[in-house]
Amino acid sequence: MTCKTHKDLEDIIAKQNDKIYDLEKKIDLLNEEIQATSLVEQNHKELNGKLLKEIDQLKLDKIKVVEDAKKEADKLMINKIISHKKKEVIANDIIRNKTKEIKQLKKEAQDSLLYP
């Protein structure tokens, strides 16, 4: 076995220190990447949460629009029914009045036949 000189040992130690320094730099870079990845992941989670809330709100808005449209259709239908019922009542009143008039005219006709 060869005996290493003090200079050789210093060179070995310097090389080992350089390797340690390089490894520490790599560890620091990896830690920075981990932190950046964690930050991106956190941002994605926040964004996903906001998007889910927005989607839920859009669904609620869509439901409200549909419900409003149904309410409007119901109002229109009710107004149409009311209008039809009013016309029906008016028509029935006219029929009743005309029926009375016809009966009255028939009675008058009968009465006039009785008088010479």
Order of alpha helices (4+ residues) and beta strands (2+ residues): alpha
